[in-house]
């Protein structure tokens, strides 16, 4: 049933965990689905939420919900049992169970169509897919032999190549892909329940570089990444008390940070400069899990929920419009419901005295939102532009990576809307790339076309303005609630939580490892 008291309660300062008034955020609570059955495991991308709807124990389907319109639709199961969905942009991936478990993809631009299986193969058991950009990751069981440990596989949607990322006797699970598809994090465990550390893979022109991100101390789980940082849960004992905290570190390695709060923290998700997670305040009169959001720029912590029941399975997305959407599952009315909270990205952030130049942004976009990415290749005959609709305001940055995943293009074009951003004479074998400031004026189509010598390729990336700039420019967001943040202490984690630096391992794209046993 709806939480009718929440908007009224949140109009007043909600100060918890001993917090003092700090930065503010304004937002609105929404009901995604509180109907019959169970609604669980929501994931968010922009204005869309996908989740699992179970009308009965024998029936499970994936729904997608538009937070801006309230329209809720189901993906046809075709006789399968669908669950564990993820979403990025217009694509949804999920697990379909029939006689085994398979990974399927659904195109949201074709709501009346059917989902299709990715990388079909007989005698496979694939679960827990994650999608970002051109990359889909999943864990696969029994690849070389029945009963074998789970391994991580990556599927490149542009080339249809399947890559076995892990190949050992460890248990590899819970992969998470960054929004641009260039980074993956997962957990590698010595056994099914112990010896767990976070690993990462970064995409290169020909494959993936993998390395360990966490050290010998503690047990790590539930990783997520925004393409720059990995966030995860770390559990360790302190004075004979088991602590469960949120920690994060750069995908490049180095110092690890820990958010040390009284109680238990779980299930983090990261998007842009924000981390959402679930916190159990054991000192509360009615201890239960609530949704928290931590701002990496300001070290301010916000409590989104304050209810007598626990929230779980949360996920978050920072949109190109500067609006943050958080969704979670909550028990009520005899079943589980999916709820959401939307708010404007807090303005209290510190930016550089002068913005970096476009070339610096392309090399290291930081907290800028990736609005669109296109891959173009010159072909024989009449070429067809690649295109994607984007939305943004302010000044963005256009990045052209010439020769990405192939030889450099000798000619090409890039458009934003009806305006030509890059012309043919700006390309050439001597041009490695381009970086251009780009005015953003709402919803436009980003298009790219490679011409010239056949086989020439380039990638186009469009980034939005700095996140705090987006929030300051958006005056149209109508909020009904005000929440207050508090400054929170962030600790440098024990050195033993960070592994010794070593040379990353390399996995070629398309490598599938040992063949399955007959």
N, C-alpha and C positions, 0 to 999 in steps of 0.2 A: 504494500500500500504506500501511497506518497507520504513523504516526510513533511507534512503541512507546517510543522513548527519551525523548520530550519530557516526559511527566509526571515521570519520575524526575529529569531534569536540572533542571526548573524548581522542584523542591522546595528547591533551594539558591539562594542569592542569585546572580542573573544580572547582573553588572556589566559594562557594555560602554561603548564610546565614551569611556573615561576617566572614567566616572561614579563618584560616591561615593554611599554609601547614603543614601537620602532617604525619601520616603513609600513605603508598600507597597500593593500590591493583591493580592487573592487570587482565583484563577480556575481554570478547567478547560478543557483542550483537547478538542475534539470532531471527529469525522469526519462530514461531511455526506454525501459520496459519493466513494468511491475505487474504484468498480467499473469494468467495461470501458468503453471509449470515453473521450471528453474531457468533463469538467465544468468550465465556465468562467463568468466574469462574474457572480459572486454579488452579490445585494443583500439587505439585511436590514431588517426592521421587526418590532420586538418579538421573539417567539419564532420567527418564520418567516424562512426564507431561500428566495429564488427564484434559479434559475441556469439556464444553458443546458446541455443534455445532447446531445452529438453521438455517436451510436452509429457513424456512418460519415460520410463527406464529403457524402453525399446526404441525410442524415437529421439533423434538429435539432429538439428540442422543449424546452419550458420545464417544469422541475420545481419543485415547492414542498415544502419540508421543514420539519417542526416540530421545533425543537431540544429541546423539553421531552419529546416522546414518541418521537422518532426516525422517525416516519412520513413517508415520502417518496412523493409522487404526481406524475403527469404531467398536463399540460393537453393535451387532444386536439388534434392539429395540423390535422385535416380536410384533409389533403393538402398543407398548407403547410410552409414551412421557417421555424421560429420561433426567434427569438434576441433578445438585448439586452433583457432584462426589467427592470422596476423594480417595487417593492412599497411600499405604504403601507397599514397596517391590513389590511382584508379585500380590497383591490383590487390586481390585478396588471395592468400594461400591458406590451406587448412589440411587436416588429416581426415581422410575418408576411410572408414572401416567397412570391409565386406568380409571376404574370407581371410584378408590380411589388412595391414595398414598401408595406405598410399598417400602421396602428397598431390593435391589438386590446386589449380589456379583458376580464379574467376575474374573476368574483366568487368568492372563496374560501369563502364561506358556501354555495356550491352546487357542490361538487367534481365532481359527475357531469354538469354542464352544459357548454355550449360557450362559447367566447369570442366576443365580438361586436365588430364593427368600429366605431371611433369616427369620427363625422362623415363618413360614406361619400361619396365623390365619384369620378368617373371621371378617368383620366389624372393620377393623383397619385403622388408618390414620397416617402413619409414614413418617417423613421427615428429611432432613439435616443430613445424616449419616456421621460419622467420624470413621476412622479405625486406629488401631495401634496394632501390635502384634496379640494376640488372641482375642482382644476386638473390638467390633463394638458398637458404641453408636448412638442413634438417639432420636429425640423428637417425642412423640406420642400424638395425640390429641384425646379427647373424650374417654379415656380408660374406665372410669366408667360410663359416661353418655354423650350423644350427646351434643356438645357445651361446654364440660368441658375444663379446662385449659390444656396446654401442659405439659407433664411429660417427664422425661429422663429415657430411658431404656438402659440396657447394655446386649449385647449378647456375651457369651463366646464361641468362635469357637472350643475350644478343648473339651468342655463338652456339647455343645449345650444348655446350660442353659440360660434362659432369666430372667433378674433381673430388677424389677422396683425400680429405684434408688431414685426417689422422689415421695412423696405421700402427697400432701397438696393442698391448694387452690391457691397457687402462680402460676405464669407463668414461667415455666422452659424451657430454650431454648439454642440454639447454643452450643451443646456439642463439645468438642475437646479432642481427645485421644492422649496420649503420644506415642512415637514411639514403646516403649516396651509393650504397652498395660496395664501398671500397674497403670496409673493415668488418671483421667478424670477431666476436668474443664468445667463449664457451668455457665450461668447467671440465677439467680432466681429473679423475679420481683414481687412486690406487685400488680401492675396492668400491662396492656399491654405496658405501656410506662414510668412507674416511679417506684421508690423504687427498683432499680436493683443493685444487688451485685453479686460478683463472689464466687462460691462454688467449692469445690474439693472433689473427692473421690479417696482414695488410696486402692488398692487391698490387701487383706490379704489372708491367707490360706483358709478361709471359707466364705469370703464375702468382703464387702467394708466399709471402715471408711469414713464418710462424715463430712465436716465442712465448715464453712463460712470463707472466706479469706479477705473480705473487710468490712469496718465499715460503720457508718452512713453517713459520708460526701460523697457527689457527687453521680453520676450515673455511673455505670460501664457496659461495654459491650465488645463484640468481644474477649473473652478470648482464649488463646492458651497455651500449656505447652510442655516443653521438658522433663518432668518427674521429674524435680527438682524445676523449677520455673514456676510460672504462670505469663503471660504477658497479659495486657488488656488495654482498653481505659477507662480513668476516666474523667468525665465532672463535673465541678463545677464553681461557680461564684467567681470572684475576682474583687473587685472594680466595681461591676455591669457589668463586662465583662465575658461572658461565655467562659471558657477555656476547651479545649479538648486535653489531653496529654496522652502519653504512660507511664504506670506504671507497676511495677513488684514486686513480693514478693515470698518468699520461700513457697512451698507447706506445709512445716511444720509450717508456720506462722511466726510472727516476723515483723521486720521493713519493711516498704514499700518504694520503691524508685520511683521517678518520673523524667522523661526526660522532662525538661521544655524548650520548643522552642517557639518562636513567631509564631503565626498562629495556625492551626488546624491539629491534628494528628489522624489517624484512622487505623483500620484493621491491627493490629500487628500479626506477626507470629514469632515463635521462634524455632530455631534448633541449637543444640550445644550451643556455646557461643554467637550467633548472633541473633539480633532482626531486622526483616524487617518490614517496615510500610509505610504508605502514608502520606505525609506532604504537607499542603497547606501554601505557603509563601504569606501572604497577602500583604507584602511590595514589591513583585515582580512587574515588569512592566506588565506582563501577568500572574496574579495569577491563578495557577492551581495545581493539586496534582502531586507530583513527588515521586519516590520510594527512600527511605532512608534505610540504614543498620547501625545498632549500634552494636559495639563490646563491650560486657560486660567486657572483660578482660582488655581492654586498655582505655575505655571511649572515643573511637574515633568514629565519625559519618561520614559516606560516603553517597554521593548523587549519585545514580545510573543513574537517568534520569534527563534531563534538556531540556524539549520539550515544545512547545506552546500548547499542549493538555494535559488533565489529564490522569494519569494512575490509575487503580483501581483494586480491587479484587486480590491483590498480595499474593503470597505464596512462601516459601523458604525451601530448604533442604540442609543441610551440609552432603555431602557424605563421605563414608568411605575412599575415595581416596583424601580427603582434598579439593575437588572442591565444591564450593557453587553454587547452581542453584536457581535463582529467576525468577518467571514467573508472568505475569500480563496481564490484558486486557486494550486495548487502542482504542479509536475511530479513524477511518481513512478510507478513500475510501468509505464512505457511510455506514459503518457498524463497528462492534467491532472486533478487531483482538487480538490474543494472541501472545505476544512477551516474550523473556527471556533474561537473562544476566547471564553468568557463569564467575566465577572468583576463583582464588586460595585463600584459607583462609589466611588472613593477618598473617605475621610471627611475627609481633610486639606484642608478648604476654609475660606475666610474668609467669614463672613456678616455682615450688618449687625448692629449692637448690638441693634436692635429691628426685628422684621420690618415691612415696609411695610404700610399698610392695604390692604384689598381693592381699593379704587378705584385705588390706585397700581399694584397688580399687574395689573389689567385694562388699564391704559394702557400698561404696560411689563412684561411677564411675565418678562423676563430668562431665567434658566436653568430656570425651571419648565417641566415637561413638559406639553404640551397633551394632555389625556386624551381629550377628545371635543369635537366641534363640530357643531351642528345649525342648520338654516335652516328657519324656520316662516313660513307665510303663511295668513291667514284666507281661506277659500273659501266658496262657497255650498253649502248642503246639510250633510251630516254630516261633520265634520272628522275627520281621522286624525292622531294624534300622530306626530311624527318621533322616532326613538329610535336609540340606539347603546349597546352594552355597553362599559363602562369598567372599569378595575381600578386601585386605588390605596390607599395607607395614609397616615394622618396628616391634616393639615389642608390642604385645597385651597381654591381660590377659584372661585366661580361668577360669570361675567360675562354679562349680558344686554344686547345692543346693540339697542335698540328703533329701528325704522325703518331697519334695515340693508338696503340695496338695495331700498328702497321706502318707502311711507308708514308711520308708526308704528302699531303694533298698539294697539287700544283695550282689548283683553282677552286674557288668555292664562294659561297654566300652565307650570311647569317642575317635573319630578319627578326625584329621584335615588332609585332603588329604589322603595320604597313610601312614601317621605316626600315631602311637597309642599314644594318649596323656594320657589316664587314663586306667589302666588295672583292671581286675576283682578283684584281691586281694587287691586293694585299697578301695573297697567298703565294707560295712558292716553296721549292725544296730547301731553300735557305732560311725559311721562316719557321722557327720552332713553336711559336705561339704568340698570342695577342692578349692584352689586358686593357679593357676600356671601361671608364665610368658610364653608367647607363641609367637614364631617367626612367622611373617606373610610374606608370599612370593607370593603375587598376588592372583589370583583367585583359590580357593580351595573349596572342599566340606566338611562341618562340619557334622559329623554323631555321633549319640549316640544310645546305645542299653542297655535296662534294662533286667537283667536276675535274676535268683535266685527265691526267694519266690514270688509267684503270687501276684500281687497288689502293689509290691514295686515300688516307683516312684522317679525320680530325674529330675531336670531342668538343662540344660546346657546353659550358656551365654558366648559369646565371645565378648570382647571389643577391640577396636583398640587403637593405641597409643594416647597420648595427641594431641589435634588438631593442636597446633602449630608445633609439631614434624612432623606431616603428611605433612604440607605445605612445611617445609624445605626439606623434602626428595623427593618431587615431582618436577622433572626437565623437565617433558615431556609436561606439559601444555603450549599450544601455545596461547598467548593472543595478542589482537590487540589494546587494549585501556588501558590507565592508569588513575586512579582516585586517588584523594588525600583526606584524612580524616582530620577532625579538632577535637580538644579536646572540649568536651561538658560538661557542668555542670550538674551533677545529684543531685537532691535535695531529702532529706528525706521528705517523705510526712507527712502531718498533722497526728497527733496521731489518730484523729477521722476517718481516712481512714482505720485504722487497727482495727479489732474487738477485744473485750476482749477475752482472751484465755478461752476456755471451753472444756469440754470433747466431743470428736467426737462422732457422732451417728454411729450406726452399722446397716448395711443392709445385711442379709444373702444372699449368692449367690443362685439364683433360686427363691427368693421371688418375687412373682408377684402382691402382694397387693390384693386389693378388686377385685372381679370378675366383668367383664363388665356387665352393665345392659342389660337385654334381649331386 
